[in-house]
Amino acid sequence: MERDDIKKALLEIIREIDDELDVDSLDEEKPLRDQLDFDSMDFLDIVMALRKRYQIQIPEEDYPRLATIASSIDYLHPRLNP
């Protein structure tokens, strides 16, 4: 899976959680929690959607690696391209 495809999937998941959000305005380098009005449950929804969609395990200790769009792509890319 290409990096752009991973980004599109992440933005799609975020859009599913908040369909009024302009995901195109998100900064890839800034923490999502600083840009979104998401609480910890919303973040878990993102993790669960990734697990369900791609049948990957994301250990809780790795959650900080999903803080930004860019770091999420870096984390997911090798796991989705074994």
C-alpha positions as CSV (number, residue, x, y, z in Angstrom):
1,M,0.0,0.0,0.0
2,E,1.4,3.4,-1.0
3,R,1.9,6.2,1.4
4,D,-0.7,8.4,-0.3
5,D,-3.2,5.5,0.0
6,I,-2.5,5.3,3.7
7,K,-3.1,9.0,4.0
8,K,-6.3,8.8,2.1
9,A,-7.5,6.0,4.3
10,L,-6.6,7.9,7.5
11,L,-8.5,11.0,6.3
12,E,-11.4,8.9,5.3
13,I,-11.6,7.3,8.8
14,I,-11.3,10.8,10.4
15,R,-14.1,12.0,8.2
16,E,-16.3,9.1,9.2
17,I,-15.8,10.2,12.9
18,D,-16.5,13.9,12.1
19,D,-18.2,14.4,8.8
20,E,-18.2,18.2,9.1
21,L,-14.4,18.4,9.4
22,D,-12.4,19.8,6.6
23,V,-9.7,17.1,6.5
24,D,-7.9,18.8,3.7
25,S,-6.9,21.6,6.0
26,L,-5.1,19.2,8.5
27,D,-1.4,19.7,8.9
28,E,0.4,16.3,8.5
29,E,3.1,17.3,11.1
30,K,0.9,18.7,13.9
31,P,-0.6,16.3,16.5
32,L,-4.2,15.4,15.5
33,R,-5.4,16.1,19.0
34,D,-4.3,19.7,18.7
35,Q,-6.1,20.1,15.4
36,L,-9.3,18.1,16.0
37,D,-11.9,18.3,18.7
38,F,-11.4,14.6,19.4
39,D,-11.2,12.9,22.8
40,S,-9.5,9.7,23.7
41,M,-12.5,7.7,22.5
42,D,-12.4,9.3,19.1
43,F,-8.7,8.4,18.9
44,L,-9.5,4.8,19.8
45,D,-12.1,4.8,17.1
46,I,-9.4,5.6,14.6
47,V,-7.2,2.8,15.9
48,M,-10.1,0.3,15.9
49,A,-11.1,1.3,12.3
50,L,-7.5,0.7,11.2
51,R,-7.5,-2.7,12.9
52,K,-10.8,-3.7,11.4
53,R,-10.0,-2.4,7.9
54,Y,-6.5,-3.8,7.6
55,Q,-6.5,-6.7,10.1
56,I,-3.4,-5.3,11.8
57,Q,-2.7,-5.2,15.5
58,I,-1.7,-1.8,17.0
59,P,-0.4,-2.3,20.5
60,E,-1.4,0.3,23.0
61,E,2.2,1.2,23.6
62,D,2.4,2.2,19.9
63,Y,-0.5,4.7,20.1
64,P,1.9,7.7,20.5
65,R,3.3,6.8,17.1
66,L,-0.1,7.7,15.6
67,A,-0.1,11.2,16.9
68,T,0.2,13.0,13.6
69,I,-0.8,12.0,10.1
70,A,2.9,11.8,9.0
71,S,3.9,9.6,12.0
72,S,0.8,7.4,11.4
73,I,1.9,6.9,7.8
74,D,5.4,6.1,8.8
75,Y,4.1,3.6,11.4
76,L,1.5,1.9,9.1
77,H,3.5,1.8,5.9
78,P,5.8,-1.2,6.8
79,R,2.9,-3.0,8.5
80,L,0.7,-2.8,5.4
81,N,3.5,-3.8,3.1
82,P,5.1,-6.9,4.6
